[in-house]
Structures are given as C-alpha cells and as structure tokens.
Amino acid sequence: MDTLLSDIEPVALKAWAEKRMIFLELTDGRIFGFPADRFLILSRASDAQLKEVQIEVGGHALRWEELDEDLTVVGVVAGRFQISS
C-alpha cells in the first residue's frame, strides 16, 4: 500500500497573519498558529509584510515574496524555530 506524503505530513490549505501570529488551516482540520517573531526575517517584518504570506509547493511551504523567506509547514508545526522563546 502506497502512503502519500500528504497522509503523513501536515499540509496547509490556508495561511494568514494576525497580530504578529501566522496561522495555518491544515487539511486535517486543525488550525495551527506560531509567532512570527520566532524567525529572524519575519521578526523584522512589518505587519503588512507578514500578511503577504502565500502557500506554495502544494501546501507544504509558506512564502513571503517581498521578504524572500520560505518556511516548511512540517517544520513550523514541529516547532523548528530559529529563535527560542
């Protein structure tokens, strides 16, 4: 039996930013949020820049074009942040 990557890794359907938090709606129905300030580039971004988040690679990545920043969905859901709390 073949297992699809989307069956074992979280995949985002939607992404948005509110009050310096980035939120993801995942295909399994969960809503996941993480603080933008846990990543170097995002911590320096304006609120308007954070809101420009796009879902890429079939829901497996987040992209901020103006900031030239990419994050994996599996990485943020697993808590792999650049800056500790």
C-alpha positions as CSV (number, residue, x, y, z in Angstrom):
1,M,0.0,0.0,0.0
2,D,1.4,3.4,-1.0
3,T,1.3,6.2,1.5
4,L,1.1,9.7,0.2
5,L,3.3,12.4,1.7
6,S,0.2,14.4,2.5
7,D,-1.0,11.4,4.6
8,I,1.9,11.7,7.0
9,E,2.9,15.4,6.8
10,P,0.8,18.4,7.7
11,V,-0.4,20.3,4.6
12,A,-1.8,23.8,4.6
13,L,-5.0,24.9,2.9
14,K,-4.9,28.5,4.0
15,A,-2.4,30.9,5.7
16,W,-2.9,34.3,7.3
17,A,-1.3,36.7,9.7
18,E,-2.9,38.5,12.7
19,K,-1.2,40.5,15.4
20,R,2.3,39.1,14.5
21,M,1.0,35.5,14.6
22,I,0.9,33.3,11.5
23,F,-2.0,30.9,11.3
24,L,-2.4,27.8,9.1
25,E,-5.5,25.8,8.3
26,L,-4.4,22.3,7.7
27,T,-6.0,19.6,5.6
28,D,-6.9,17.5,8.7
29,G,-9.0,20.4,10.0
30,R,-6.5,21.8,12.6
31,I,-5.8,25.5,12.9
32,F,-2.1,26.0,13.8
33,G,-0.5,29.3,14.9
34,F,3.0,30.4,15.6
35,P,4.6,33.7,16.4
36,A,6.4,35.4,13.5
37,D,9.0,36.7,15.9
38,R,10.4,33.1,16.3
39,F,12.0,33.6,12.8
40,L,14.8,36.1,12.1
41,I,13.4,37.6,8.9
42,L,9.8,37.5,10.0
43,S,10.7,39.2,13.3
44,R,11.9,42.3,11.3
45,A,8.9,42.3,9.0
46,S,6.0,44.8,9.3
47,D,2.5,43.6,10.0
48,A,1.6,44.4,6.3
49,Q,4.5,42.3,5.1
50,L,3.6,39.4,7.3
51,K,0.1,39.4,5.8
52,E,1.6,38.7,2.4
53,V,2.1,35.0,3.2
54,Q,1.4,32.6,0.4
55,I,1.0,28.8,0.4
56,E,3.4,27.1,-2.0
57,V,4.5,23.6,-3.1
58,G,1.1,22.1,-2.8
59,G,0.6,23.2,0.8
60,H,4.0,22.1,2.1
61,A,5.6,25.6,2.2
62,L,5.0,29.2,3.2
63,R,6.4,32.0,1.1
64,W,6.8,35.8,1.7
65,E,8.0,37.0,-1.7
66,E,8.9,40.6,-0.6
67,L,10.9,39.2,2.3
68,D,12.4,36.4,0.3
69,E,11.5,34.0,3.1
70,D,10.4,30.4,2.9
71,L,9.3,28.1,5.7
72,T,8.2,24.5,5.5
73,V,4.8,23.6,7.0
74,V,6.1,20.5,8.6
75,G,9.0,22.5,10.2
76,V,6.8,25.1,11.9
77,V,4.2,22.5,13.0
78,A,7.1,20.5,14.6
79,G,8.3,23.7,16.3
80,R,11.6,24.1,14.5
81,F,12.0,27.8,15.1
82,Q,15.1,29.9,14.6
83,I,14.7,32.0,17.7
84,S,13.9,30.4,21.1
85,S,11.2,31.8,23.3
